[in-house]
Each structure stands twice: as C-alpha cells, then as structure tokens.
Amino acid sequence: MTADDPLPPEGEGRPDPDAFGRALGPGLGVNLLVSDVARSARWQARVLGAEVVYRDADFAIVAAHGSVWMLHHDRTYGRHPMGGIARSGGDARGAGAELRLYGRDPDKAAAQAEALAAEVGGGVLAGAEDKPHGLRECYLADPEGYVWVPSVPKHG
C-alpha cells in the first residue's frame, strides 16, 4: 500500500468468512453493492480516510472511525433477493440514504473527492459547512452514486 494506491494486494490476508461474520456486531451493518470493488475501495480510502482491511475482485472489508462496512460486487448478488438493484445498472443505488461518517474532516474529504472526480468519478454535492445541528459536514457522491456525509463537531 502507498499513498497513491491505498489498497492491499488483491486477496492478501483473507479472513475466515465464518469467524469474520461471527465477530460482527452488535450494531448496524452496511453492505454496499458496487460495480467495481477496487474503484470504490480506493475512493473510500482516499476520500474518507478509510482502511481497506481486505479486498478481492468481489468483496472488500472497509473500516474507519470505529465503523466497519463491506463492499460486494454486483455479480455476487445475481441470485440474491437484492439482485434487482445490481441488475438495474446502478439507478437505484443509495436512493434516499445518507451514509454518515462521524470523525472524518469534511474539508479534507471534499478536497480529496474533488481531486479524484476526474479520475474515478463521484464528486462534491455540497461543500463543507457548519450546520445548526452541531456538525460541520459536506455531501459527497462516490463513483457508484452513494451519498456520503463526513462530519466532525463544529467549533464553538
């Protein structure tokens, strides 16, 4: 892994699936369906400051600020009840959901998202701003169309 490529080598350090699943929770779990695991993982590492714990062509484990989530390639959901989302070509991805990541500096995240937009897609929907609910936050679209809201407590 380097600053330019924050991903671990594909398939390196594969966790035992049964042990990994048993270790999750309690709490909320997030699993994002994506068309390109490496692209999504790279964006999340650079923009969100996340650690890509493991990844292969079909799956990734991502962690940041005390949270863990997973990425699954569309093809892994071919016979799954949510397979229709994967087959929709991405139109339904993330519709109506905000993925909030507390503890990530929104100014840094927005700058990274803007810098990566031409290379991998996504971009800044709304720049960093202090909000009346006590947070400084921004709204970012990742290359798959999911909306991420990195935030920190506002000063003062």
Phi and psi in radians as a Rosetta constraint file:
Dihedral C 1 N 2 CA 2 C 2 CIRCULARHARMONIC -2.359 0.35
Dihedral N 2 CA 2 C 2 N 3 CIRCULARHARMONIC 3.037 0.35
Dihedral C 2 N 3 CA 3 C 3 CIRCULARHARMONIC -1.096 0.35
Dihedral N 3 CA 3 C 3 N 4 CIRCULARHARMONIC -0.613 0.35
Dihedral C 3 N 4 CA 4 C 4 CIRCULARHARMONIC -1.306 0.35
Dihedral N 4 CA 4 C 4 N 5 CIRCULARHARMONIC -0.596 0.35
Dihedral C 4 N 5 CA 5 C 5 CIRCULARHARMONIC -2.295 0.35
Dihedral N 5 CA 5 C 5 N 6 CIRCULARHARMONIC 1.624 0.35
Dihedral C 5 N 6 CA 6 C 6 CIRCULARHARMONIC -1.403 0.35
Dihedral N 6 CA 6 C 6 N 7 CIRCULARHARMONIC 0.234 0.35
Dihedral C 6 N 7 CA 7 C 7 CIRCULARHARMONIC -1.646 0.35
Dihedral N 7 CA 7 C 7 N 8 CIRCULARHARMONIC 2.470 0.35
Dihedral C 7 N 8 CA 8 C 8 CIRCULARHARMONIC -1.233 0.35
Dihedral N 8 CA 8 C 8 N 9 CIRCULARHARMONIC 2.761 0.35
Dihedral C 8 N 9 CA 9 C 9 CIRCULARHARMONIC -0.971 0.35
Dihedral N 9 CA 9 C 9 N 10 CIRCULARHARMONIC 2.479 0.35
Dihedral C 9 N 10 CA 10 C 10 CIRCULARHARMONIC -1.004 0.35
Dihedral N 10 CA 10 C 10 N 11 CIRCULARHARMONIC 2.240 0.35
Dihedral C 10 N 11 CA 11 C 11 CIRCULARHARMONIC 1.437 0.35
Dihedral N 11 CA 11 C 11 N 12 CIRCULARHARMONIC -0.117 0.35
Dihedral C 11 N 12 CA 12 C 12 CIRCULARHARMONIC -1.299 0.35
Dihedral N 12 CA 12 C 12 N 13 CIRCULARHARMONIC 2.298 0.35
Dihedral C 12 N 13 CA 13 C 13 CIRCULARHARMONIC 1.285 0.35
Dihedral N 13 CA 13 C 13 N 14 CIRCULARHARMONIC 0.570 0.35
Dihedral C 13 N 14 CA 14 C 14 CIRCULARHARMONIC -1.035 0.35
Dihedral N 14 CA 14 C 14 N 15 CIRCULARHARMONIC 2.146 0.35
Dihedral C 14 N 15 CA 15 C 15 CIRCULARHARMONIC -1.321 0.35
Dihedral N 15 CA 15 C 15 N 16 CIRCULARHARMONIC 2.727 0.35
Dihedral C 15 N 16 CA 16 C 16 CIRCULARHARMONIC -1.175 0.35
Dihedral N 16 CA 16 C 16 N 17 CIRCULARHARMONIC 2.081 0.35
Dihedral C 16 N 17 CA 17 C 17 CIRCULARHARMONIC -0.983 0.35
Dihedral N 17 CA 17 C 17 N 18 CIRCULARHARMONIC -0.739 0.35
Dihedral C 17 N 18 CA 18 C 18 CIRCULARHARMONIC -1.125 0.35
Dihedral N 18 CA 18 C 18 N 19 CIRCULARHARMONIC -0.804 0.35
Dihedral C 18 N 19 CA 19 C 19 CIRCULARHARMONIC -1.144 0.35
Dihedral N 19 CA 19 C 19 N 20 CIRCULARHARMONIC -0.705 0.35
Dihedral C 19 N 20 CA 20 C 20 CIRCULARHARMONIC -1.070 0.35
Dihedral N 20 CA 20 C 20 N 21 CIRCULARHARMONIC -0.852 0.35
Dihedral C 20 N 21 CA 21 C 21 CIRCULARHARMONIC -1.062 0.35
Dihedral N 21 CA 21 C 21 N 22 CIRCULARHARMONIC -0.711 0.35
Dihedral C 21 N 22 CA 22 C 22 CIRCULARHARMONIC -1.184 0.35
Dihedral N 22 CA 22 C 22 N 23 CIRCULARHARMONIC -0.440 0.35
Dihedral C 22 N 23 CA 23 C 23 CIRCULARHARMONIC -1.461 0.35
Dihedral N 23 CA 23 C 23 N 24 CIRCULARHARMONIC -0.189 0.35
Dihedral C 23 N 24 CA 24 C 24 CIRCULARHARMONIC -1.314 0.35
Dihedral N 24 CA 24 C 24 N 25 CIRCULARHARMONIC 2.572 0.35
Dihedral C 24 N 25 CA 25 C 25 CIRCULARHARMONIC 1.486 0.35
Dihedral N 25 CA 25 C 25 N 26 CIRCULARHARMONIC 3.108 0.35
Dihedral C 25 N 26 CA 26 C 26 CIRCULARHARMONIC -1.259 0.35
Dihedral N 26 CA 26 C 26 N 27 CIRCULARHARMONIC 2.851 0.35
Dihedral C 26 N 27 CA 27 C 27 CIRCULARHARMONIC 2.328 0.35
Dihedral N 27 CA 27 C 27 N 28 CIRCULARHARMONIC -3.009 0.35
Dihedral C 27 N 28 CA 28 C 28 CIRCULARHARMONIC -1.485 0.35
Dihedral N 28 CA 28 C 28 N 29 CIRCULARHARMONIC 2.348 0.35
Dihedral C 28 N 29 CA 29 C 29 CIRCULARHARMONIC -1.972 0.35
Dihedral N 29 CA 29 C 29 N 30 CIRCULARHARMONIC 2.496 0.35
Dihedral C 29 N 30 CA 30 C 30 CIRCULARHARMONIC -2.165 0.35
Dihedral N 30 CA 30 C 30 N 31 CIRCULARHARMONIC 2.312 0.35
Dihedral C 30 N 31 CA 31 C 31 CIRCULARHARMONIC -2.278 0.35
Dihedral N 31 CA 31 C 31 N 32 CIRCULARHARMONIC 2.079 0.35
Dihedral C 31 N 32 CA 32 C 32 CIRCULARHARMONIC -1.839 0.35
Dihedral N 32 CA 32 C 32 N 33 CIRCULARHARMONIC 2.260 0.35
Dihedral C 32 N 33 CA 33 C 33 CIRCULARHARMONIC -1.469 0.35
Dihedral N 33 CA 33 C 33 N 34 CIRCULARHARMONIC 2.262 0.35
Dihedral C 33 N 34 CA 34 C 34 CIRCULARHARMONIC -2.373 0.35
Dihedral N 34 CA 34 C 34 N 35 CIRCULARHARMONIC 2.731 0.35
Dihedral C 34 N 35 CA 35 C 35 CIRCULARHARMONIC -1.543 0.35
Dihedral N 35 CA 35 C 35 N 36 CIRCULARHARMONIC -0.277 0.35
Dihedral C 35 N 36 CA 36 C 36 CIRCULARHARMONIC -2.583 0.35
Dihedral N 36 CA 36 C 36 N 37 CIRCULARHARMONIC 1.784 0.35
Dihedral C 36 N 37 CA 37 C 37 CIRCULARHARMONIC -1.079 0.35
Dihedral N 37 CA 37 C 37 N 38 CIRCULARHARMONIC -0.822 0.35
Dihedral C 37 N 38 CA 38 C 38 CIRCULARHARMONIC -1.088 0.35
Dihedral N 38 CA 38 C 38 N 39 CIRCULARHARMONIC -0.778 0.35
Dihedral C 38 N 39 CA 39 C 39 CIRCULARHARMONIC -1.074 0.35
Dihedral N 39 CA 39 C 39 N 40 CIRCULARHARMONIC -0.803 0.35
Dihedral C 39 N 40 CA 40 C 40 CIRCULARHARMONIC -1.133 0.35
Dihedral N 40 CA 40 C 40 N 41 CIRCULARHARMONIC -0.754 0.35
Dihedral C 40 N 41 CA 41 C 41 CIRCULARHARMONIC -1.116 0.35
Dihedral N 41 CA 41 C 41 N 42 CIRCULARHARMONIC -0.730 0.35
Dihedral C 41 N 42 CA 42 C 42 CIRCULARHARMONIC -1.098 0.35
Dihedral N 42 CA 42 C 42 N 43 CIRCULARHARMONIC -0.780 0.35
Dihedral C 42 N 43 CA 43 C 43 CIRCULARHARMONIC -1.062 0.35
Dihedral N 43 CA 43 C 43 N 44 CIRCULARHARMONIC -0.800 0.35
Dihedral C 43 N 44 CA 44 C 44 CIRCULARHARMONIC -1.141 0.35
Dihedral N 44 CA 44 C 44 N 45 CIRCULARHARMONIC -0.633 0.35
Dihedral C 44 N 45 CA 45 C 45 CIRCULARHARMONIC -1.169 0.35
Dihedral N 45 CA 45 C 45 N 46 CIRCULARHARMONIC -0.838 0.35
Dihedral C 45 N 46 CA 46 C 46 CIRCULARHARMONIC -1.269 0.35
Dihedral N 46 CA 46 C 46 N 47 CIRCULARHARMONIC -0.794 0.35
Dihedral C 46 N 47 CA 47 C 47 CIRCULARHARMONIC -1.462 0.35
Dihedral N 47 CA 47 C 47 N 48 CIRCULARHARMONIC -0.764 0.35
Dihedral C 47 N 48 CA 48 C 48 CIRCULARHARMONIC -1.621 0.35
Dihedral N 48 CA 48 C 48 N 49 CIRCULARHARMONIC -0.110 0.35
Dihedral C 48 N 49 CA 49 C 49 CIRCULARHARMONIC 1.231 0.35
Dihedral N 49 CA 49 C 49 N 50 CIRCULARHARMONIC 0.435 0.35
Dihedral C 49 N 50 CA 50 C 50 CIRCULARHARMONIC -1.420 0.35
Dihedral N 50 CA 50 C 50 N 51 CIRCULARHARMONIC 2.755 0.35
Dihedral C 50 N 51 CA 51 C 51 CIRCULARHARMONIC -1.792 0.35
Dihedral N 51 CA 51 C 51 N 52 CIRCULARHARMONIC 2.211 0.35
Dihedral C 51 N 52 CA 52 C 52 CIRCULARHARMONIC -1.531 0.35
Dihedral N 52 CA 52 C 52 N 53 CIRCULARHARMONIC 1.804 0.35
Dihedral C 52 N 53 CA 53 C 53 CIRCULARHARMONIC -1.244 0.35
Dihedral N 53 CA 53 C 53 N 54 CIRCULARHARMONIC -0.695 0.35
Dihedral C 53 N 54 CA 54 C 54 CIRCULARHARMONIC -2.703 0.35
Dihedral N 54 CA 54 C 54 N 55 CIRCULARHARMONIC 2.583 0.35
Dihedral C 54 N 55 CA 55 C 55 CIRCULARHARMONIC -2.766 0.35
Dihedral N 55 CA 55 C 55 N 56 CIRCULARHARMONIC 2.575 0.35
Dihedral C 55 N 56 CA 56 C 56 CIRCULARHARMONIC -2.421 0.35
Dihedral N 56 CA 56 C 56 N 57 CIRCULARHARMONIC -2.952 0.35
Dihedral C 56 N 57 CA 57 C 57 CIRCULARHARMONIC -1.154 0.35
Dihedral N 57 CA 57 C 57 N 58 CIRCULARHARMONIC -0.402 0.35
Dihedral C 57 N 58 CA 58 C 58 CIRCULARHARMONIC -1.933 0.35
Dihedral N 58 CA 58 C 58 N 59 CIRCULARHARMONIC -0.232 0.35
Dihedral C 58 N 59 CA 59 C 59 CIRCULARHARMONIC -2.697 0.35
Dihedral N 59 CA 59 C 59 N 60 CIRCULARHARMONIC 2.554 0.35
Dihedral C 59 N 60 CA 60 C 60 CIRCULARHARMONIC -2.531 0.35
Dihedral N 60 CA 60 C 60 N 61 CIRCULARHARMONIC 2.592 0.35
Dihedral C 60 N 61 CA 61 C 61 CIRCULARHARMONIC -1.929 0.35
Dihedral N 61 CA 61 C 61 N 62 CIRCULARHARMONIC 2.196 0.35
Dihedral C 61 N 62 CA 62 C 62 CIRCULARHARMONIC -2.172 0.35
Dihedral N 62 CA 62 C 62 N 63 CIRCULARHARMONIC 2.466 0.35
Dihedral C 62 N 63 CA 63 C 63 CIRCULARHARMONIC -2.397 0.35
Dihedral N 63 CA 63 C 63 N 64 CIRCULARHARMONIC 2.499 0.35
Dihedral C 63 N 64 CA 64 C 64 CIRCULARHARMONIC -2.861 0.35
Dihedral N 64 CA 64 C 64 N 65 CIRCULARHARMONIC 2.388 0.35
Dihedral C 64 N 65 CA 65 C 65 CIRCULARHARMONIC 0.901 0.35
Dihedral N 65 CA 65 C 65 N 66 CIRCULARHARMONIC 0.738 0.35
Dihedral C 65 N 66 CA 66 C 66 CIRCULARHARMONIC 1.465 0.35
Dihedral N 66 CA 66 C 66 N 67 CIRCULARHARMONIC 0.054 0.35
Dihedral C 66 N 67 CA 67 C 67 CIRCULARHARMONIC -2.020 0.35
Dihedral N 67 CA 67 C 67 N 68 CIRCULARHARMONIC 2.629 0.35
Dihedral C 67 N 68 CA 68 C 68 CIRCULARHARMONIC -2.237 0.35
Dihedral N 68 CA 68 C 68 N 69 CIRCULARHARMONIC 2.365 0.35
Dihedral C 68 N 69 CA 69 C 69 CIRCULARHARMONIC -2.464 0.35
Dihedral N 69 CA 69 C 69 N 70 CIRCULARHARMONIC 2.967 0.35
Dihedral C 69 N 70 CA 70 C 70 CIRCULARHARMONIC -2.201 0.35
Dihedral N 70 CA 70 C 70 N 71 CIRCULARHARMONIC 2.670 0.35
Dihedral C 70 N 71 CA 71 C 71 CIRCULARHARMONIC -2.046 0.35
Dihedral N 71 CA 71 C 71 N 72 CIRCULARHARMONIC 2.342 0.35
Dihedral C 71 N 72 CA 72 C 72 CIRCULARHARMONIC -2.190 0.35
Dihedral N 72 CA 72 C 72 N 73 CIRCULARHARMONIC 2.330 0.35
Dihedral C 72 N 73 CA 73 C 73 CIRCULARHARMONIC -1.152 0.35
Dihedral N 73 CA 73 C 73 N 74 CIRCULARHARMONIC 2.555 0.35
Dihedral C 73 N 74 CA 74 C 74 CIRCULARHARMONIC -0.856 0.35
Dihedral N 74 CA 74 C 74 N 75 CIRCULARHARMONIC -0.718 0.35
Dihedral C 74 N 75 CA 75 C 75 CIRCULARHARMONIC -1.092 0.35
Dihedral N 75 CA 75 C 75 N 76 CIRCULARHARMONIC -0.400 0.35
Dihedral C 75 N 76 CA 76 C 76 CIRCULARHARMONIC -1.305 0.35
Dihedral N 76 CA 76 C 76 N 77 CIRCULARHARMONIC -0.188 0.35
Dihedral C 76 N 77 CA 77 C 77 CIRCULARHARMONIC -1.894 0.35
Dihedral N 77 CA 77 C 77 N 78 CIRCULARHARMONIC 0.316 0.35
Dihedral C 77 N 78 CA 78 C 78 CIRCULARHARMONIC -0.954 0.35
Dihedral N 78 CA 78 C 78 N 79 CIRCULARHARMONIC -0.688 0.35
Dihedral C 78 N 79 CA 79 C 79 CIRCULARHARMONIC -1.953 0.35
Dihedral N 79 CA 79 C 79 N 80 CIRCULARHARMONIC 0.204 0.35
Dihedral C 79 N 80 CA 80 C 80 CIRCULARHARMONIC -1.468 0.35
Dihedral N 80 CA 80 C 80 N 81 CIRCULARHARMONIC 2.660 0.35
Dihedral C 80 N 81 CA 81 C 81 CIRCULARHARMONIC -0.986 0.35
Dihedral N 81 CA 81 C 81 N 82 CIRCULARHARMONIC -0.459 0.35
Dihedral C 81 N 82 CA 82 C 82 CIRCULARHARMONIC -1.602 0.35
Dihedral N 82 CA 82 C 82 N 83 CIRCULARHARMONIC 0.164 0.35
Dihedral C 82 N 83 CA 83 C 83 CIRCULARHARMONIC -1.011 0.35
Dihedral N 83 CA 83 C 83 N 84 CIRCULARHARMONIC -0.447 0.35
Dihedral C 83 N 84 CA 84 C 84 CIRCULARHARMONIC -1.065 0.35
Dihedral N 84 CA 84 C 84 N 85 CIRCULARHARMONIC -0.591 0.35
Dihedral C 84 N 85 CA 85 C 85 CIRCULARHARMONIC -1.134 0.35
Dihedral N 85 CA 85 C 85 N 86 CIRCULARHARMONIC -0.760 0.35
Dihedral C 85 N 86 CA 86 C 86 CIRCULARHARMONIC -1.117 0.35
Dihedral N 86 CA 86 C 86 N 87 CIRCULARHARMONIC -0.667 0.35
Dihedral C 86 N 87 CA 87 C 87 CIRCULARHARMONIC -1.371 0.35
Dihedral N 87 CA 87 C 87 N 88 CIRCULARHARMONIC -0.188 0.35
Dihedral C 87 N 88 CA 88 C 88 CIRCULARHARMONIC -1.341 0.35
Dihedral N 88 CA 88 C 88 N 89 CIRCULARHARMONIC -0.103 0.35
Dihedral C 88 N 89 CA 89 C 89 CIRCULARHARMONIC 1.402 0.35
Dihedral N 89 CA 89 C 89 N 90 CIRCULARHARMONIC 0.255 0.35
Dihedral C 89 N 90 CA 90 C 90 CIRCULARHARMONIC 1.682 0.35
Dihedral N 90 CA 90 C 90 N 91 CIRCULARHARMONIC -0.110 0.35
Dihedral C 90 N 91 CA 91 C 91 CIRCULARHARMONIC -1.049 0.35
Dihedral N 91 CA 91 C 91 N 92 CIRCULARHARMONIC -0.547 0.35
Dihedral C 91 N 92 CA 92 C 92 CIRCULARHARMONIC -1.664 0.35
Dihedral N 92 CA 92 C 92 N 93 CIRCULARHARMONIC -0.038 0.35
Dihedral C 92 N 93 CA 93 C 93 CIRCULARHARMONIC -1.071 0.35
Dihedral N 93 CA 93 C 93 N 94 CIRCULARHARMONIC 2.179 0.35
Dihedral C 93 N 94 CA 94 C 94 CIRCULARHARMONIC 1.179 0.35
Dihedral N 94 CA 94 C 94 N 95 CIRCULARHARMONIC 0.142 0.35
Dihedral C 94 N 95 CA 95 C 95 CIRCULARHARMONIC -0.993 0.35
Dihedral N 95 CA 95 C 95 N 96 CIRCULARHARMONIC 2.054 0.35
Dihedral C 95 N 96 CA 96 C 96 CIRCULARHARMONIC 1.452 0.35
Dihedral N 96 CA 96 C 96 N 97 CIRCULARHARMONIC 0.019 0.35
Dihedral C 96 N 97 CA 97 C 97 CIRCULARHARMONIC -1.943 0.35
Dihedral N 97 CA 97 C 97 N 98 CIRCULARHARMONIC 2.500 0.35
Dihedral C 97 N 98 CA 98 C 98 CIRCULARHARMONIC -1.999 0.35
Dihedral N 98 CA 98 C 98 N 99 CIRCULARHARMONIC 2.263 0.35
Dihedral C 98 N 99 CA 99 C 99 CIRCULARHARMONIC -1.713 0.35
Dihedral N 99 CA 99 C 99 N 100 CIRCULARHARMONIC 1.841 0.35
Dihedral C 99 N 100 CA 100 C 100 CIRCULARHARMONIC -1.674 0.35
Dihedral N 100 CA 100 C 100 N 101 CIRCULARHARMONIC 2.207 0.35
Dihedral C 100 N 101 CA 101 C 101 CIRCULARHARMONIC -2.041 0.35
Dihedral N 101 CA 101 C 101 N 102 CIRCULARHARMONIC 1.766 0.35
Dihedral C 101 N 102 CA 102 C 102 CIRCULARHARMONIC -1.382 0.35
Dihedral N 102 CA 102 C 102 N 103 CIRCULARHARMONIC 2.346 0.35
Dihedral C 102 N 103 CA 103 C 103 CIRCULARHARMONIC 1.813 0.35
Dihedral N 103 CA 103 C 103 N 104 CIRCULARHARMONIC -0.094 0.35
Dihedral C 103 N 104 CA 104 C 104 CIRCULARHARMONIC -1.747 0.35
Dihedral N 104 CA 104 C 104 N 105 CIRCULARHARMONIC 2.174 0.35
Dihedral C 104 N 105 CA 105 C 105 CIRCULARHARMONIC -1.028 0.35
Dihedral N 105 CA 105 C 105 N 106 CIRCULARHARMONIC 2.038 0.35
Dihedral C 105 N 106 CA 106 C 106 CIRCULARHARMONIC -1.202 0.35
Dihedral N 106 CA 106 C 106 N 107 CIRCULARHARMONIC -0.510 0.35
Dihedral C 106 N 107 CA 107 C 107 CIRCULARHARMONIC -1.159 0.35
Dihedral N 107 CA 107 C 107 N 108 CIRCULARHARMONIC -0.778 0.35
Dihedral C 107 N 108 CA 108 C 108 CIRCULARHARMONIC -1.149 0.35
Dihedral N 108 CA 108 C 108 N 109 CIRCULARHARMONIC -0.745 0.35
Dihedral C 108 N 109 CA 109 C 109 CIRCULARHARMONIC -1.099 0.35
Dihedral N 109 CA 109 C 109 N 110 CIRCULARHARMONIC -0.761 0.35
Dihedral C 109 N 110 CA 110 C 110 CIRCULARHARMONIC -1.119 0.35
Dihedral N 110 CA 110 C 110 N 111 CIRCULARHARMONIC -0.714 0.35
Dihedral C 110 N 111 CA 111 C 111 CIRCULARHARMONIC -1.101 0.35
Dihedral N 111 CA 111 C 111 N 112 CIRCULARHARMONIC -0.735 0.35
Dihedral C 111 N 112 CA 112 C 112 CIRCULARHARMONIC -1.158 0.35
Dihedral N 112 CA 112 C 112 N 113 CIRCULARHARMONIC -0.742 0.35
Dihedral C 112 N 113 CA 113 C 113 CIRCULARHARMONIC -1.075 0.35
Dihedral N 113 CA 113 C 113 N 114 CIRCULARHARMONIC -0.734 0.35
Dihedral C 113 N 114 CA 114 C 114 CIRCULARHARMONIC -1.127 0.35
Dihedral N 114 CA 114 C 114 N 115 CIRCULARHARMONIC -0.730 0.35
Dihedral C 114 N 115 CA 115 C 115 CIRCULARHARMONIC -1.146 0.35
Dihedral N 115 CA 115 C 115 N 116 CIRCULARHARMONIC -0.559 0.35
Dihedral C 115 N 116 CA 116 C 116 CIRCULARHARMONIC -1.562 0.35
Dihedral N 116 CA 116 C 116 N 117 CIRCULARHARMONIC -0.224 0.35
Dihedral C 116 N 117 CA 117 C 117 CIRCULARHARMONIC -0.962 0.35
Dihedral N 117 CA 117 C 117 N 118 CIRCULARHARMONIC -0.804 0.35
Dihedral C 117 N 118 CA 118 C 118 CIRCULARHARMONIC -1.190 0.35
Dihedral N 118 CA 118 C 118 N 119 CIRCULARHARMONIC -0.557 0.35
Dihedral C 118 N 119 CA 119 C 119 CIRCULARHARMONIC -1.375 0.35
Dihedral N 119 CA 119 C 119 N 120 CIRCULARHARMONIC -0.818 0.35
Dihedral C 119 N 120 CA 120 C 120 CIRCULARHARMONIC -2.162 0.35
Dihedral N 120 CA 120 C 120 N 121 CIRCULARHARMONIC -0.113 0.35
Dihedral C 120 N 121 CA 121 C 121 CIRCULARHARMONIC 1.729 0.35
Dihedral N 121 CA 121 C 121 N 122 CIRCULARHARMONIC -3.034 0.35
Dihedral C 121 N 122 CA 122 C 122 CIRCULARHARMONIC 1.338 0.35
Dihedral N 122 CA 122 C 122 N 123 CIRCULARHARMONIC -2.938 0.35
Dihedral C 122 N 123 CA 123 C 123 CIRCULARHARMONIC 2.821 0.35
Dihedral N 123 CA 123 C 123 N 124 CIRCULARHARMONIC -3.029 0.35
Dihedral C 123 N 124 CA 124 C 124 CIRCULARHARMONIC -1.656 0.35
Dihedral N 124 CA 124 C 124 N 125 CIRCULARHARMONIC 2.096 0.35
Dihedral C 124 N 125 CA 125 C 125 CIRCULARHARMONIC -1.492 0.35
Dihedral N 125 CA 125 C 125 N 126 CIRCULARHARMONIC -0.678 0.35
Dihedral C 125 N 126 CA 126 C 126 CIRCULARHARMONIC -2.631 0.35
Dihedral N 126 CA 126 C 126 N 127 CIRCULARHARMONIC 2.222 0.35
Dihedral C 126 N 127 CA 127 C 127 CIRCULARHARMONIC -1.176 0.35
Dihedral N 127 CA 127 C 127 N 128 CIRCULARHARMONIC 2.993 0.35
Dihedral C 127 N 128 CA 128 C 128 CIRCULARHARMONIC -1.089 0.35
Dihedral N 128 CA 128 C 128 N 129 CIRCULARHARMONIC 2.358 0.35
Dihedral C 128 N 129 CA 129 C 129 CIRCULARHARMONIC -2.695 0.35
Dihedral N 129 CA 129 C 129 N 130 CIRCULARHARMONIC 2.499 0.35
Dihedral C 129 N 130 CA 130 C 130 CIRCULARHARMONIC -1.303 0.35
Dihedral N 130 CA 130 C 130 N 131 CIRCULARHARMONIC 2.283 0.35
Dihedral C 130 N 131 CA 131 C 131 CIRCULARHARMONIC -1.924 0.35
Dihedral N 131 CA 131 C 131 N 132 CIRCULARHARMONIC 2.738 0.35
Dihedral C 131 N 132 CA 132 C 132 CIRCULARHARMONIC -1.173 0.35
Dihedral N 132 CA 132 C 132 N 133 CIRCULARHARMONIC -0.263 0.35
Dihedral C 132 N 133 CA 133 C 133 CIRCULARHARMONIC -1.546 0.35
Dihedral N 133 CA 133 C 133 N 134 CIRCULARHARMONIC 0.311 0.35
Dihedral C 133 N 134 CA 134 C 134 CIRCULARHARMONIC 1.589 0.35
Dihedral N 134 CA 134 C 134 N 135 CIRCULARHARMONIC 0.086 0.35
Dihedral C 134 N 135 CA 135 C 135 CIRCULARHARMONIC -2.077 0.35
Dihedral N 135 CA 135 C 135 N 136 CIRCULARHARMONIC 2.642 0.35
Dihedral C 135 N 136 CA 136 C 136 CIRCULARHARMONIC -1.793 0.35
Dihedral N 136 CA 136 C 136 N 137 CIRCULARHARMONIC 2.160 0.35
Dihedral C 136 N 137 CA 137 C 137 CIRCULARHARMONIC -2.555 0.35
Dihedral N 137 CA 137 C 137 N 138 CIRCULARHARMONIC 2.852 0.35
Dihedral C 137 N 138 CA 138 C 138 CIRCULARHARMONIC -2.400 0.35
Dihedral N 138 CA 138 C 138 N 139 CIRCULARHARMONIC 2.879 0.35
Dihedral C 138 N 139 CA 139 C 139 CIRCULARHARMONIC -2.044 0.35
Dihedral N 139 CA 139 C 139 N 140 CIRCULARHARMONIC 2.172 0.35
Dihedral C 139 N 140 CA 140 C 140 CIRCULARHARMONIC -2.188 0.35
Dihedral N 140 CA 140 C 140 N 141 CIRCULARHARMONIC 2.478 0.35
Dihedral C 140 N 141 CA 141 C 141 CIRCULARHARMONIC -1.790 0.35
Dihedral N 141 CA 141 C 141 N 142 CIRCULARHARMONIC 2.261 0.35
Dihedral C 141 N 142 CA 142 C 142 CIRCULARHARMONIC -1.495 0.35
Dihedral N 142 CA 142 C 142 N 143 CIRCULARHARMONIC 3.034 0.35
Dihedral C 142 N 143 CA 143 C 143 CIRCULARHARMONIC -1.054 0.35
Dihedral N 143 CA 143 C 143 N 144 CIRCULARHARMONIC -0.340 0.35
Dihedral C 143 N 144 CA 144 C 144 CIRCULARHARMONIC -1.609 0.35
Dihedral N 144 CA 144 C 144 N 145 CIRCULARHARMONIC -0.130 0.35
Dihedral C 144 N 145 CA 145 C 145 CIRCULARHARMONIC 1.724 0.35
Dihedral N 145 CA 145 C 145 N 146 CIRCULARHARMONIC 0.009 0.35
Dihedral C 145 N 146 CA 146 C 146 CIRCULARHARMONIC -1.277 0.35
Dihedral N 146 CA 146 C 146 N 147 CIRCULARHARMONIC 2.527 0.35
Dihedral C 146 N 147 CA 147 C 147 CIRCULARHARMONIC -1.740 0.35
Dihedral N 147 CA 147 C 147 N 148 CIRCULARHARMONIC 2.142 0.35
Dihedral C 147 N 148 CA 148 C 148 CIRCULARHARMONIC -1.917 0.35
Dihedral N 148 CA 148 C 148 N 149 CIRCULARHARMONIC 2.468 0.35
Dihedral C 148 N 149 CA 149 C 149 CIRCULARHARMONIC -2.220 0.35
Dihedral N 149 CA 149 C 149 N 150 CIRCULARHARMONIC 1.499 0.35
Dihedral C 149 N 150 CA 150 C 150 CIRCULARHARMONIC -1.256 0.35
Dihedral N 150 CA 150 C 150 N 151 CIRCULARHARMONIC 2.493 0.35
Dihedral C 150 N 151 CA 151 C 151 CIRCULARHARMONIC -2.711 0.35
Dihedral N 151 CA 151 C 151 N 152 CIRCULARHARMONIC 2.751 0.35
Dihedral C 151 N 152 CA 152 C 152 CIRCULARHARMONIC -2.407 0.35
Dihedral N 152 CA 152 C 152 N 153 CIRCULARHARMONIC 2.774 0.35
Dihedral C 152 N 153 CA 153 C 153 CIRCULARHARMONIC -1.055 0.35
Dihedral N 153 CA 153 C 153 N 154 CIRCULARHARMONIC 2.408 0.35
Dihedral C 153 N 154 CA 154 C 154 CIRCULARHARMONIC -1.317 0.35
Dihedral N 154 CA 154 C 154 N 155 CIRCULARHARMONIC 2.697 0.35
Dihedral C 154 N 155 CA 155 C 155 CIRCULARHARMONIC -1.374 0.35
Dihedral N 155 CA 155 C 155 N 156 CIRCULARHARMONIC 2.534 0.35
